[in-house]
Amino acid sequence: MPGTIDHRVTDHMVAVRRELHHHPELSWQEHHAADQVCRYLDGIGVTYRSEERPGGKGCRSR
């Protein structure tokens, strides 16, 4: 039904936000956050390129 909220998705996103906020990181030093994003993308089958940058790790979509 259009406009219906799937609470499984919102519950998951709240859990992700809480996990990221539980491990605060300085700008350009977001190693834990980058790992979490990469794991999330792996879990939903999104192809990405992992990059090491001067400030840390990042994920870029292909």
N, CA and C atoms as an extended XYZ file, in Angstrom:
186
Properties=species:S:1:pos:R:3:atomname:S:1:resname:S:1:resid:I:1 pbc="F F F"
N         0.842       -1.175        0.000 N   MET     1
C         0.000        0.000        0.000 CA  MET     1
C         0.891        1.244        0.000 C   MET     1
N         0.714        2.150       -0.951 N   PRO     2
C         1.531        3.365       -1.004 CA  PRO     2
C         1.383        4.192        0.277 C   PRO     2
N         2.509        4.725        0.733 N   GLY     3
C         2.482        5.566        1.918 CA  GLY     3
C         2.575        4.797        3.226 C   GLY     3
N         2.612        3.474        3.149 N   THR     4
C         2.721        2.663        4.355 CA  THR     4
C         4.183        2.555        4.764 C   THR     4
N         4.439        2.730        6.037 N   ILE     5
C         5.803        2.647        6.549 CA  ILE     5
C         6.083        1.218        6.985 C   ILE     5
N         7.167        0.657        6.483 N   ASP     6
C         7.603       -0.671        6.914 CA  ASP     6
C         8.454       -0.475        8.164 C   ASP     6
N         7.907       -0.816        9.302 N   HIS     7
C         8.592       -0.573       10.569 CA  HIS     7
C         9.862       -1.397       10.728 C   HIS     7
N        10.008       -2.487        9.960 N   ARG     8
C        11.267       -3.232        9.999 CA  ARG     8
C        12.395       -2.365        9.480 C   ARG     8
N        12.107       -1.583        8.439 N   VAL     9
C        13.119       -0.704        7.861 CA  VAL     9
C        13.435        0.435        8.824 C   VAL     9
N        12.402        1.083        9.348 N   THR    10
C        12.656        2.199       10.261 CA  THR    10
C        13.354        1.723       11.527 C   THR    10
N        12.975        0.571       12.041 N   ASP    11
C        13.646        0.027       13.228 CA  ASP    11
C        15.119       -0.234       12.940 C   ASP    11
N        15.410       -0.767       11.746 N   HIS    12
C        16.804       -1.036       11.367 CA  HIS    12
C        17.595        0.266       11.255 C   HIS    12
N        17.012        1.283       10.632 N   MET    13
C        17.707        2.555       10.466 CA  MET    13
C        17.956        3.225       11.819 C   MET    13
N        17.025        3.095       12.745 N   VAL    14
C        17.232        3.642       14.093 CA  VAL    14
C        18.401        2.918       14.758 C   VAL    14
N        18.470        1.603       14.585 N   ALA    15
C        19.571        0.824       15.171 CA  ALA    15
C        20.909        1.239       14.570 C   ALA    15
N        20.946        1.478       13.264 N   VAL    16
C        22.182        1.921       12.601 CA  VAL    16
C        22.597        3.287       13.142 C   VAL    16
N        21.652        4.205       13.248 N   ARG    17
C        21.959        5.546       13.767 CA  ARG    17
C        22.483        5.465       15.193 C   ARG    17
N        21.857        4.641       16.014 N   ARG    18
C        22.321        4.497       17.397 CA  ARG    18
C        23.730        3.911       17.464 C   ARG    18
N        24.010        2.946       16.597 N   GLU    19
C        25.346        2.341       16.559 CA  GLU    19
C        26.395        3.381       16.175 C   GLU    19
N        26.102        4.193       15.166 N   LEU    20
C        27.048        5.219       14.735 CA  LEU    20
C        27.255        6.278       15.821 C   LEU    20
N        26.203        6.649       16.499 N   HIS    21
C        26.314        7.665       17.549 CA  HIS    21
C        26.954        7.107       18.813 C   HIS    21
N        26.942        5.795       18.961 N   HIS    22
C        27.578        5.153       20.112 CA  HIS    22
C        29.107        5.206       19.987 C   HIS    22
N        29.593        5.374       18.744 N   HIS    23
C        31.026        5.429       18.464 CA  HIS    23
C        31.345        6.723       17.711 C   HIS    23
N        31.249        7.892       18.385 N   PRO    24
C        31.513        9.147       17.665 CA  PRO    24
C        32.957        9.232       17.179 C   PRO    24
N        33.119        9.822       16.010 N   GLU    25
C        34.447        9.969       15.408 CA  GLU    25
C        34.612       11.387       14.882 C   GLU    25
N        35.839       11.846       14.854 N   LEU    26
C        36.134       13.168       14.318 CA  LEU    26
C        35.988       13.171       12.798 C   LEU    26
N        35.681       14.327       12.240 N   SER    27
C        35.582       14.464       10.787 CA  SER    27
C        36.867       13.998       10.125 C   SER    27
N        36.727       13.320        9.016 N   TRP    28
C        37.824       12.774        8.226 CA  TRP    28
C        38.567       11.651        8.943 C   TRP    28
N        38.001       11.165       10.048 N   GLN    29
C        38.588       10.031       10.766 CA  GLN    29
C        37.494        9.018       11.107 C   GLN    29
N        36.527        8.890       10.229 N   GLU    30
C        35.347        8.056       10.480 CA  GLU    30
C        35.576        6.610       10.040 C   GLU    30
N        36.472        5.919       10.706 N   HIS    31
C        36.802        4.542       10.345 CA  HIS    31
C        35.669        3.586       10.689 C   HIS    31
N        35.140        3.681       11.895 N   HIS    32
C        34.049        2.787       12.317 CA  HIS    32
C        32.809        3.031       11.450 C   HIS    32
N        32.483        4.289       11.218 N   ALA    33
C        31.309        4.619       10.403 CA  ALA    33
C        31.462        4.057        8.989 C   ALA    33
N        32.639        4.198        8.409 N   ALA    34
C        32.877        3.675        7.056 CA  ALA    34
C        32.729        2.154        7.036 C   ALA    34
N        33.249        1.480        8.058 N   ASP    35
C        33.099        0.022        8.139 CA  ASP    35
C        31.628       -0.373        8.242 C   ASP    35
N        30.867        0.372        9.039 N   GLN    36
C        29.444        0.082        9.190 CA  GLN    36
C        28.708        0.257        7.862 C   GLN    36
N        29.013        1.332        7.144 N   VAL    37
C        28.366        1.586        5.857 CA  VAL    37
C        28.715        0.476        4.873 C   VAL    37
N        29.974        0.073        4.819 N   CYS    38
C        30.385       -1.004        3.911 CA  CYS    38
C        29.665       -2.311        4.254 C   CYS    38
N        29.563       -2.625        5.535 N   ARG    39
C        28.848       -3.845        5.951 CA  ARG    39
C        27.379       -3.774        5.559 C   ARG    39
N        26.777       -2.607        5.732 N   TYR    40
C        25.366       -2.430        5.363 CA  TYR    40
C        25.186       -2.631        3.858 C   TYR    40
N        26.051       -2.017        3.057 N   LEU    41
C        25.958       -2.158        1.607 CA  LEU    41
C        26.167       -3.611        1.188 C   LEU    41
N        27.111       -4.303        1.827 N   ASP    42
C        27.307       -5.732        1.551 CA  ASP    42
C        26.014       -6.502        1.820 C   ASP    42
N        25.371       -6.189        2.932 N   GLY    43
C        24.170       -6.900        3.349 CA  GLY    43
C        22.990       -6.735        2.413 C   GLY    43
N        22.924       -5.604        1.718 N   ILE    44
C        21.805       -5.393        0.805 CA  ILE    44
C        22.210       -5.574       -0.659 C   ILE    44
N        23.459       -6.032       -0.863 N   GLY    45
C        23.899       -6.381       -2.209 CA  GLY    45
C        24.275       -5.217       -3.106 C   GLY    45
N        24.641       -4.087       -2.540 N   VAL    46
C        25.047       -2.926       -3.334 CA  VAL    46
C        26.540       -3.027       -3.640 C   VAL    46
N        26.892       -2.811       -4.899 N   THR    47
C        28.289       -2.831       -5.319 CA  THR    47
C        28.910       -1.473       -5.031 C   THR    47
N        30.088       -1.488       -4.451 N   TYR    48
C        30.792       -0.249       -4.127 CA  TYR    48
C        32.285       -0.485       -4.208 C   TYR    48
N        33.022        0.598       -4.159 N   ARG    49
C        34.480        0.528       -4.147 CA  ARG    49
C        34.953        1.090       -2.810 C   ARG    49
N        35.728        0.307       -2.074 N   SER    50
C        36.292        0.756       -0.807 CA  SER    50
C        37.575        1.515       -1.108 C   SER    50
N        37.727        2.676       -0.489 N   GLU    51
C        38.893        3.518       -0.765 CA  GLU    51
C        39.591        3.913        0.519 C   GLU    51
N        40.894        3.921        0.479 N   GLU    52
C        41.688        4.480        1.573 CA  GLU    52
C        42.056        5.895        1.152 C   GLU    52
N        41.783        6.829        2.039 N   ARG    53
C        42.069        8.229        1.764 CA  ARG    53
C        42.968        8.780        2.863 C   ARG    53
N        43.496        9.972        2.656 N   PRO    54
C        44.355       10.546        3.704 CA  PRO    54
C        43.673       10.606        5.071 C   PRO    54
N        42.354       10.835        5.094 N   GLY    55
C        41.631       10.919        6.355 CA  GLY    55
C        41.085        9.592        6.836 C   GLY    55
N        41.168        8.551        6.021 N   GLY    56
C        40.623        7.257        6.440 CA  GLY    56
C        39.985        6.522        5.282 C   GLY    56
N        39.099        5.624        5.639 N   LYS    57
C        38.459        4.738        4.681 CA  LYS    57
C        37.131        5.329        4.219 C   LYS    57
N        36.722        4.986        3.007 N   GLY    58
C        35.439        5.429        2.488 CA  GLY    58
C        34.857        4.416        1.537 C   GLY    58
N        33.579        4.535        1.252 N   CYS    59
C        32.872        3.671        0.296 CA  CYS    59
C        32.308        4.554       -0.797 C   CYS    59
N        32.518        4.151       -2.038 N   ARG    60
C        31.997        4.903       -3.168 CA  ARG    60
C        31.210        3.959       -4.059 C   ARG    60
N        29.993        4.370       -4.426 N   SER    61
C        29.181        3.513       -5.288 CA  SER    61
C        29.797        3.428       -6.678 C   SER    61
N        29.475        2.356       -7.353 N   ARG    62
C        30.000        2.165       -8.715 CA  ARG    62
C        28.974        2.565       -9.723 C   ARG    62
